[in-house]
Amino acid sequence: MGSRLRVAIGAFVLTCASLFLAGCSDDVGVDQHGQKVAAERLEGQWLVINYWAEWCAPCRTEIPELNAFAVAQRDNGVKVLGVNFDGLQGDELSQAAEKMGISFTVLAEDPAKRFELPRSEALPVTYIIDAQGKVRERLLGEQSAAGLTAKLEALRKGG
């Protein structure tokens, strides 16, 4: 095998390895169904990240509002994400999300580090992150679809 061919093959292998590793680093983890959540699915969108727990009564009444908000905002560049406060994983996470009636994406891995979210000891807590990845709002307590819509509109207008 000629040296040019060896160099070309080596460059190809390095390029493939780099692309593979870059793809892995953009992984946000998996959702409540075990499906990969790629970072590119979230880039350039406003994110509404809600922390919930099964034992949290206000969370239970808030979930239908978040479901409705997620559907209403689906085509408006807004993605609703849930995070289980207790760190449930796998089947436990899937069962809890189903029991709570959550229809939006629930992340198995807490995105707090990625988005520099402060830890809250009270629930529910919801963070609004703009399309550039900047935390714009921390909302403590139960939220409604109408309230989230109004808050989002105000933030988009520069409020």
Backbone torsions as a table, in degrees:
resi	resn	phi	psi	omega
1	MET	NA	132.0	-178.5
2	GLY	-72.8	158.1	-178.6
3	SER	-64.9	-33.4	177.9
4	ARG	-63.6	-41.9	179.7
5	LEU	-65.7	-42.6	177.9
6	ARG	-60.6	-42.1	179.3
7	VAL	-64.6	-43.3	-179.9
8	ALA	-63.5	-43.8	178.9
9	ILE	-64.8	-42.9	178.2
10	GLY	-60.8	-43.7	178.7
11	ALA	-63.4	-40.9	178.5
12	PHE	-61.9	-46.3	180.0
13	VAL	-61.9	-44.0	179.0
14	LEU	-63.5	-40.9	179.0
15	THR	-62.8	-46.1	178.9
16	CYS	-61.5	-44.0	179.4
17	ALA	-62.3	-41.7	179.5
18	SER	-63.5	-44.9	179.3
19	LEU	-63.8	-40.4	178.6
20	PHE	-62.2	-48.1	-179.2
21	LEU	-66.4	-38.6	177.4
22	ALA	-62.3	-40.6	177.8
23	GLY	-62.8	-37.4	179.6
24	CYS	-67.6	-38.7	-177.1
25	SER	-69.4	-22.0	179.7
26	ASP	-88.1	3.1	179.1
27	ASP	-76.6	129.3	177.8
28	VAL	-92.2	-1.3	-178.5
29	GLY	111.1	-153.5	-179.7
30	VAL	-119.5	162.7	177.6
31	ASP	-95.7	-171.3	-177.4
32	GLN	-66.9	-11.8	178.2
33	HIS	-102.9	5.9	-179.5
34	GLY	79.7	10.4	179.9
35	GLN	-88.3	138.4	179.5
36	LYS	-62.4	137.6	174.5
37	VAL	-110.9	104.8	-178.4
38	ALA	-81.3	142.7	-178.5
39	ALA	-58.2	-34.5	-178.2
40	GLU	-64.2	-21.0	175.3
41	ARG	-69.0	-20.3	-175.8
42	LEU	-106.5	-20.9	-175.7
43	GLU	-63.0	139.8	176.3
44	GLY	75.6	8.5	178.4
45	GLN	-115.0	155.3	168.9
46	TRP	-78.0	138.2	-179.9
47	LEU	-115.8	136.8	173.2
48	VAL	-116.7	107.9	-175.1
49	ILE	-107.5	118.7	-176.4
50	ASN	-113.9	128.4	175.1
51	TYR	-96.2	131.2	-175.7
52	TRP	-140.3	164.8	174.4
53	ALA	-149.3	152.2	-179.8
54	GLU	-63.2	-33.3	-176.3
55	TRP	-81.3	-2.8	-175.8
56	CYS	-92.6	106.2	-178.3
57	ALA	-60.0	-45.6	177.8
58	PRO	-62.4	-30.0	177.5
59	CYS	-62.4	-41.1	-178.0
60	ARG	-62.3	-39.8	-179.8
61	THR	-80.9	-20.9	179.9
62	GLU	-79.1	-31.5	-174.4
63	ILE	-54.7	-47.2	178.4
64	PRO	-59.8	-34.0	177.3
65	GLU	-66.7	-41.9	178.1
66	LEU	-66.5	-38.8	176.2
67	ASN	-59.6	-46.7	-179.7
68	ALA	-64.7	-41.8	179.0
69	PHE	-62.4	-43.2	-179.6
70	ALA	-60.5	-43.0	179.6
71	VAL	-66.5	-45.1	-177.8
72	ALA	-64.6	-31.8	-175.2
73	GLN	-98.4	0.0	-174.2
74	ARG	-50.6	-40.6	-177.2
75	ASP	-98.9	13.3	-177.3
76	ASN	-110.7	18.6	179.3
77	GLY	72.7	30.4	-179.5
78	VAL	-126.0	133.0	178.6
79	LYS	-123.4	127.5	176.4
80	VAL	-95.2	130.2	178.4
81	LEU	-127.3	140.9	175.7
82	GLY	-110.3	153.3	176.0
83	VAL	-137.5	126.6	177.6
84	ASN	-75.2	121.9	-177.3
85	PHE	-59.5	-32.9	-176.4
86	ASP	-86.2	0.6	176.4
87	GLY	71.8	28.8	177.8
88	LEU	-60.6	148.6	-178.6
89	GLN	-132.7	161.8	171.7
90	GLY	55.9	-133.4	-177.4
91	ASP	-61.8	-36.3	178.9
92	GLU	-61.3	-42.6	178.6
93	LEU	-65.3	-45.8	-179.6
94	SER	-59.5	-45.8	-179.3
95	GLN	-66.5	-40.4	179.5
96	ALA	-66.0	-43.6	179.2
97	ALA	-62.5	-40.6	178.6
98	GLU	-66.2	-44.2	179.9
99	LYS	-61.7	-34.5	179.6
100	MET	-80.5	-11.4	179.9
101	GLY	77.0	27.6	-177.7
102	ILE	-78.6	125.3	178.1
103	SER	-107.1	-10.5	176.7
104	PHE	-88.4	172.1	-177.3
105	THR	-69.6	130.8	173.9
106	VAL	-111.7	123.7	179.9
107	LEU	-82.9	133.8	177.2
108	ALA	-74.3	-31.4	178.8
109	GLU	-102.0	133.4	179.6
110	ASP	-66.8	123.6	-178.9
111	PRO	-86.0	12.3	-175.4
112	ALA	-55.6	-43.1	-178.6
113	LYS	-66.6	-44.7	-179.5
114	ARG	-57.6	-41.6	-176.1
115	PHE	-104.4	5.6	179.6
116	GLU	55.7	50.3	179.4
117	LEU	-87.4	132.0	177.0
118	PRO	-72.7	146.5	178.7
119	ARG	-72.6	134.5	176.9
120	SER	-113.1	136.1	177.7
121	GLU	-92.7	-8.1	178.8
122	ALA	-107.8	147.0	178.4
123	LEU	-128.5	156.7	-10.0
124	PRO	-75.4	157.7	174.5
125	VAL	-134.6	138.7	-176.9
126	THR	-130.2	133.3	177.8
127	TYR	-112.5	139.2	173.8
128	ILE	-110.2	124.5	-177.4
129	ILE	-118.4	131.1	-176.9
130	ASP	-77.3	176.8	-174.8
131	ALA	-65.4	-15.3	176.8
132	GLN	-94.9	2.2	177.4
133	GLY	88.4	13.5	-179.1
134	LYS	-95.0	132.4	176.4
135	VAL	-68.1	123.0	-177.8
136	ARG	-107.0	-24.9	-175.6
137	GLU	-156.1	143.3	172.4
138	ARG	-120.6	117.3	-177.3
139	LEU	-112.3	115.3	-179.2
140	LEU	-97.4	133.7	179.4
141	GLY	99.8	176.1	-176.0
142	GLU	-65.1	133.3	-179.7
143	GLN	-112.1	155.0	174.8
144	SER	-113.9	159.5	177.9
145	ALA	-60.1	-43.6	-179.7
146	ALA	-63.9	-42.6	179.6
147	GLY	-64.8	-42.2	178.0
148	LEU	-65.5	-39.8	178.8
149	THR	-62.5	-45.7	179.3
150	ALA	-63.3	-43.4	-179.9
151	LYS	-63.5	-43.8	-179.8
152	LEU	-63.1	-44.2	178.6
153	GLU	-61.5	-42.2	179.5
154	ALA	-64.3	-42.8	179.7
155	LEU	-65.3	-39.2	179.2
156	ARG	-66.4	-28.9	178.6
157	LYS	-84.2	1.3	177.8
158	GLY	99.8	11.9	-177.9
159	GLY	-83.6	NA	NA
